[in-house]
């Protein structure tokens, strides 16, 4: 292939650059010489077309919130048609050579097949297990309607796997499903974990540190039916109202279908003085909130989907030196190893016990936070994952440009782009003080 290959990425679940994984992928491709365009839904206030840090973004107004089977079918059809139309706009601006589709949903294989006669290759970036999502929400299908829905999800997933020239899986559990259920050759499936860029995601001294006698719990992520955020509220209720931990507060970062229900639940539990819902947050706000918090919360219950899925929140907590408590899931153990306290799924009392252990022992908080930061930087950092990611496109395109997929940060920087001072992670005494107090010495 002569010239710089052009990659078109389609993502329906989140706007870009809010979708951190997709944004990191875009930046890795750019760093290695590719041209990158993205089709995605608009976020609040987003224009329909813009260029951000070299990535050309084409955005459509998202479908109304889906309700029921017909609602989801309409959402998928509407989003597919909008993406297909925008792919024509991308083509008019210049030929694209590789189409990457990120699920959910598993519908863009058909668009990839329509572009295949024009020499476009298809990469499937496998973010979610939609059949497992169905089982997690509804249980084993019973009755003709549910069985038909489940079979349709399995069929769509299989069509996506089979249409792809290459599959990118977020962990080994997903890779095993691509090989077994998708009938793909092992050499066609590459694991690219959603690790954080730990040179960018690192503790800062927060501008608004928490009160000296307070304890802040934090949740970061989507707030959907399968995410278990209601469990956070139950844990805070247990700590505040039954165990007298009046100094405990929780900050819940993110948005989703359940946000308004969660706010109502907080009010019903008389927790509004202890719980803050931030809504949508950007990278600047994430750094502030995770740097001032004491304990990260992983409330995802053990379900067929969650047990096999990598929780990005766990690795993001780790990047900021946060100890965390999580329900015991197979892939969360892969990510967190011995830097996370694990409790049985759904056991609120055990969860509260683990949180209290961390509240009462700053030394344990510091030890786990240190382990977390060391593990995520050494084992889970995006830099090595980015090399694996770009290698898929190099093999498909025959294009290769030397150099790192993630350029190193400026050496010697002691503050972020907002002027907030980084914690010196190489100064053991300073880092230990920060891990205990989460504020400037």
C-alpha positions in Angstrom: 0.0 0.0 0.0 1.4 3.4 -1.0 0.9 6.5 1.1 -0.6 6.7 4.6 -3.4 4.2 5.2 -6.7 5.7 6.4 -8.6 3.9 9.2 -12.3 4.6 9.9 -13.4 3.7 13.4 -17.1 3.3 14.2 -18.3 3.3 17.8 -22.0 3.6 18.9 -21.8 3.3 22.6 -20.0 6.5 23.5 -18.9 9.8 21.9 -15.2 10.2 21.1 -12.9 11.3 22.7 -15.0 10.4 25.8 -14.5 6.7 25.0 -11.0 6.4 26.5 -10.1 3.1 24.8 -11.1 4.3 21.3 -9.3 7.7 21.9 -6.1 5.9 22.9 -6.4 3.7 19.8 -6.8 6.8 17.6 -3.7 8.4 19.1 -1.6 5.2 18.7 -2.5 5.0 15.0 -1.7 8.6 14.4 1.7 8.2 16.1 2.6 5.5 13.7 1.6 7.4 10.6 -2.0 6.4 9.9 -4.8 8.8 9.1 -7.8 8.3 11.4 -11.5 9.2 11.1 -14.2 8.3 13.6 -18.0 8.0 13.4 -19.8 8.2 16.7 -22.8 9.7 18.4 -22.7 13.3 19.6 -22.2 14.2 23.2 -23.9 17.3 24.7 -22.8 20.4 22.7 -20.7 18.4 20.2 -20.6 19.6 16.6 -21.3 17.3 13.7 -17.8 17.5 12.3 -14.5 18.5 13.9 -10.9 17.7 14.0 -9.4 17.0 17.5 -5.7 16.3 17.9 -5.5 15.1 14.3 -8.5 12.8 14.5 -11.4 13.7 12.1 -14.7 13.2 13.9 -18.1 12.7 12.2 -20.9 12.7 14.7 -24.7 12.1 14.5 -27.5 12.9 16.9 -28.0 9.8 19.0 -31.3 7.9 19.0 -33.8 8.5 21.9 -33.2 6.3 24.9 -34.3 2.8 24.0 -37.2 1.0 25.8 -38.0 -2.6 25.2 -37.1 -4.8 22.2 -38.6 -2.5 19.6 -36.9 0.4 21.1 -33.5 -1.3 20.9 -34.2 -2.5 17.4 -35.0 1.1 16.3 -31.9 2.4 18.1 -29.6 -0.1 16.3 -31.2 0.5 12.9 -31.1 4.3 13.3 -27.5 4.3 14.4 -26.5 1.9 11.6 -28.1 4.0 8.9 -26.5 7.2 10.3 -23.1 5.5 10.4 -23.5 4.2 6.9 -24.4 7.6 5.6 -21.5 9.2 7.4 -19.2 6.5 6.0 -20.1 7.9 2.5 -19.1 11.4 3.7 -15.8 10.0 5.0 -15.2 8.3 1.6 -15.9 11.5 -0.3 -13.2 13.2 1.8 -10.7 10.4 1.0 -10.5 6.7 0.6 -10.4 4.6 3.8 -8.6 1.3 3.8 -9.6 -0.4 7.1 -12.9 -0.2 8.9 -12.8 -0.9 12.7 -16.1 -1.4 14.4 -16.5 -1.5 18.2 -19.4 -3.3 19.7 -22.1 -3.1 21.1 -24.0 -3.7 19.0 -22.9 -6.5 16.7 -24.4 -5.0 13.6 -21.6 -3.3 11.7 -20.4 -6.4 10.0 -23.0 -5.7 7.3 -21.5 -2.3 6.6 -18.0 -3.8 6.5 -19.3 -6.3 3.8 -20.8 -3.5 1.8 -17.4 -1.7 1.7 -15.4 -4.9 1.1 -15.7 -4.8 -2.8 -13.9 -1.4 -2.5 -10.9 -3.1 -0.9 -11.8 -2.1 2.7 -10.6 -4.6 5.4 -12.6 -5.1 8.6 -11.2 -5.2 12.2 -13.6 -6.1 15.0 -12.7 -4.5 18.3 -14.6 -6.7 20.7 -15.7 -4.6 23.7 -18.7 -6.5 25.0 -20.3 -10.0 25.1 -23.9 -9.3 24.0 -25.2 -12.8 24.5 -23.8 -12.7 28.1 -25.3 -9.3 28.6 -28.7 -10.7 27.7 -28.2 -13.6 30.2 -27.0 -11.2 32.9 -30.1 -9.0 32.6 -32.8 -11.6 31.9 -31.4 -15.1 32.9 -31.7 -18.1 30.7 -34.2 -17.4 27.9 -37.7 -18.8 28.5 -40.5 -18.6 26.0 -40.4 -18.1 22.3 -39.8 -14.4 22.3 -36.8 -14.5 24.6 -35.3 -17.5 22.9 -35.6 -15.7 19.6 -33.9 -12.6 21.0 -31.0 -14.6 22.4 -30.5 -16.6 19.2 -30.5 -13.3 17.2 -27.7 -11.9 19.5 -25.6 -15.1 19.0 -26.2 -15.0 15.3 -25.2 -11.3 15.0 -22.1 -12.0 17.1 -21.1 -14.9 14.9 -21.6 -12.9 11.7 -19.4 -10.2 13.1 -16.6 -12.6 14.0 -16.8 -14.3 10.6 -16.8 -11.1 8.6 -13.7 -9.7 10.4 -10.2 -10.0 8.8 -8.9 -9.6 12.4 -10.4 -9.6 15.9 -9.1 -7.5 18.8 -10.2 -8.8 22.2 -10.0 -6.9 25.5 -8.8 -9.9 27.5 -8.0 -13.6 27.3 -11.6 -14.5 28.3 -12.9 -12.6 25.3 -10.2 -14.1 23.1 -11.3 -17.6 24.1 -14.8 -16.8 23.1 -13.7 -15.4 19.7 -11.8 -18.7 19.0 -14.5 -21.1 20.4 -17.8 -19.4 19.6 -16.6 -17.3 16.7 -14.7 -20.2 15.1 -11.6 -17.9 14.6 -8.0 -19.1 14.2 -6.0 -18.2 17.3 -3.5 -16.2 15.1 -6.3 -14.0 13.9 -7.3 -12.8 17.5 -5.1 -10.3 19.3 -5.5 -9.3 22.9 -5.4 -5.5 23.5 -6.2 -4.7 27.1 -7.7 -1.3 27.9 -4.8 -0.3 30.2 -4.3 3.4 31.2 -1.5 5.5 29.9 0.3 5.7 33.3 2.5 8.6 32.2 -0.7 10.6 31.7 -2.9 9.0 34.4 -0.9 9.5 37.6 -1.6 11.1 41.0 -1.7 14.8 41.3 -2.1 17.0 44.4 -5.8 17.8 44.2 -6.9 21.4 44.1 -9.7 20.6 46.5 -8.5 17.9 48.9 -11.0 16.1 51.0 -11.5 17.2 54.7 -8.6 16.0 56.9 -11.0 13.8 59.0 -13.1 12.6 56.0 -13.0 9.4 53.9 -14.0 9.6 50.3 -15.2 6.6 48.3 -15.3 6.9 44.5 -17.0 5.1 41.6 -16.0 5.8 38.0 -17.9 4.4 35.1 -21.2 3.9 33.2 -24.3 3.6 35.3 -26.4 1.0 33.5 -28.5 -1.9 34.8 -25.5 -4.3 34.7 -23.0 -2.0 36.5 -24.2 -2.5 40.1 -24.0 1.2 41.1 -26.9 0.7 43.5 -24.6 -1.5 45.5 -22.4 1.5 46.2 -25.4 3.2 47.8 -26.2 0.2 49.9 -22.6 0.1 51.2 -22.7 3.8 52.0 -26.0 3.3 53.8 -24.5 0.4 55.8 -21.5 2.5 56.8 -23.3 5.7 57.6 -26.6 4.7 59.1 -25.8 1.4 60.7 -22.1 1.6 61.6 -22.0 5.3 62.4 -19.4 6.3 59.9 -20.7 9.8 59.4 -17.4 11.0 57.9 -17.8 8.8 54.9 -18.8 10.3 51.5 -19.0 8.8 48.1 -18.5 10.5 44.7 -20.0 8.8 41.8 -18.5 9.8 38.4 -20.3 9.1 35.2 -23.7 8.7 33.6 -26.0 6.1 32.1 -29.6 4.8 31.9 -29.8 4.3 35.7 -28.6 7.7 36.8 -31.9 9.2 37.7 -33.0 6.0 39.5 -29.8 6.1 41.5 -30.4 9.7 42.5 -33.9 8.7 43.7 -32.5 5.8 45.6 -29.9 8.0 47.3 -32.7 10.4 48.4 -34.9 7.5 49.7 -31.9 6.2 51.7 -31.3 9.7 53.2 -27.8 9.8 51.7 -27.9 13.1 49.8 -25.5 14.7 52.3 -23.1 11.8 51.7 -23.3 11.1 48.0 -22.4 13.3 45.1 -23.3 12.5 41.5 -21.0 14.4 39.1 -22.5 13.3 35.8 -20.3 13.2 32.7 -16.6 14.0 33.6 -13.6 14.7 31.4 -9.9 13.6 32.0 -9.2 16.8 34.0 -12.0 16.0 36.4 -11.1 12.3 36.6 -7.6 13.2 37.7 -8.9 15.6 40.4 -11.5 13.2 41.8 -9.4 10.0 41.8 -6.4 11.9 43.3 -8.5 13.2 46.3 -10.4 9.9 47.0 -9.3 7.3 49.5 -10.9 4.1 48.3 -12.1 3.0 44.8 -15.3 0.9 44.6 -15.9 -2.0 42.1 -19.7 -2.8 42.6 -20.1 -5.0 39.5 -22.0 -8.1 40.5 -20.9 -11.6 39.4 -22.9 -12.2 36.2 -22.0 -14.1 33.0 -21.0 -10.8 31.4 -19.2 -9.1 34.3 -17.2 -12.2 35.4 -15.4 -12.3 32.0 -15.1 -8.5 31.4 -12.2 -6.2 32.2 -13.3 -3.4 34.4 -11.5 -0.3 33.3 -12.4 1.5 36.5 -10.2 -1.0 38.4 -7.1 -0.1 36.4 -7.9 3.6 36.5 -8.1 3.4 40.3 -4.7 1.6 40.3 -3.1 4.3 38.1 -3.9 6.9 40.8 -2.6 4.7 43.6 -6.1 4.0 44.9 -6.7 0.9 47.0 -10.1 -0.6 46.0 -12.7 -3.1 47.1 -14.6 -5.2 44.5 -16.9 -8.1 44.2 -14.9 -11.2 43.3 -14.8 -11.5 39.5 -12.4 -13.6 37.4 -11.1 -10.8 35.2 -11.0 -8.2 38.1 -8.6 -10.5 39.8 -6.5 -10.6 36.6 -6.3 -6.8 36.6 -6.0 -6.1 40.3 -4.1 -9.1 41.6 -3.2 -8.4 45.3 -3.8 -4.7 45.2 -7.6 -5.1 45.5 -9.7 -6.5 48.4 -12.3 -9.0 47.0 -15.6 -9.9 48.6 -18.4 -12.4 47.6 -20.7 -11.0 45.0 -23.7 -9.1 46.6 -22.5 -9.4 50.2 -23.0 -5.8 51.4 -21.8 -6.6 54.9 -18.6 -8.1 53.7 -18.1 -5.2 51.4 -18.6 -2.7 54.2 -16.2 -4.7 56.4 -13.5 -4.5 53.7 -14.0 -0.7 53.3 -13.9 -0.3 57.1 -10.6 -2.2 57.2 -9.1 0.4 54.8 -10.7 3.3 56.7 -9.2 2.2 60.0 -5.7 1.4 58.7 -4.0 4.1 56.6 -1.0 1.9 56.4 -2.9 -0.8 54.6 -4.4 1.8 52.2 -0.9 3.0 51.4 0.5 -0.5 50.9 -2.3 -1.5 48.5 -2.1 1.9 46.7 1.6 1.4 46.2 1.1 -2.2 44.9 -1.7 -0.9 42.6 0.4 1.8 41.0 3.4 -0.5 40.6 1.4 -3.2 39.0 -0.5 -1.0 36.6 2.6 0.8 35.4 4.7 -2.4 35.0 2.1 -4.9 33.8 -1.0 -3.1 32.4 0.2 0.1 30.9 -1.3 1.2 27.5 2.1 1.5 25.9 2.7 -2.2 25.4 -1.0 -2.7 24.5 -0.7 0.1 21.9 2.1 -1.8 20.1 0.0 -4.9 19.9 -3.0 -2.9 18.6 -1.0 -1.1 15.9 0.6 -4.4 14.8 -2.8 -5.6 13.7 -3.2 -2.7 11.2 0.5 -3.0 10.1 -0.1 -6.6 9.2 -3.4 -5.9 7.3 -2.1 -2.8 5.4 1.5 -3.8 4.9 2.4 -0.3 6.2 4.9 0.2 8.9 6.5 3.3 10.3 9.2 3.0 13.0 8.7 4.7 16.3 6.6 4.2 19.5 2.9 4.0 19.3 2.7 6.1 22.4 5.4 8.8 22.5 7.0 9.3 25.9 5.8 12.2 28.0 8.1 15.2 28.3 10.9 14.2 30.7 11.1 16.0 34.0 7.5 17.3 34.0 6.4 18.0 37.5 2.8 19.3 36.7 0.0 18.4 34.4 -1.5 20.6 31.7 -3.7 22.3 34.3 -0.7 23.2 36.4 -1.5 20.7 39.1 1.6 19.3 40.7 2.3 15.6 40.1 3.1 13.4 43.2 6.8 12.4 43.0 6.3 8.6 42.6 10.1 8.1 42.9 10.3 9.7 46.4 9.2 6.9 48.7 8.5 9.2 51.6 6.5 11.7 49.6 4.5 9.0 47.9 3.8 7.2 51.2 2.5 10.5 52.7 0.3 11.1 49.7 -1.2 7.6 49.8 -2.2 8.1 53.5 -3.4 11.7 53.3 -4.2 12.5 49.6 -2.9 16.1 50.0 0.2 18.2 49.8 2.5 17.5 52.8 
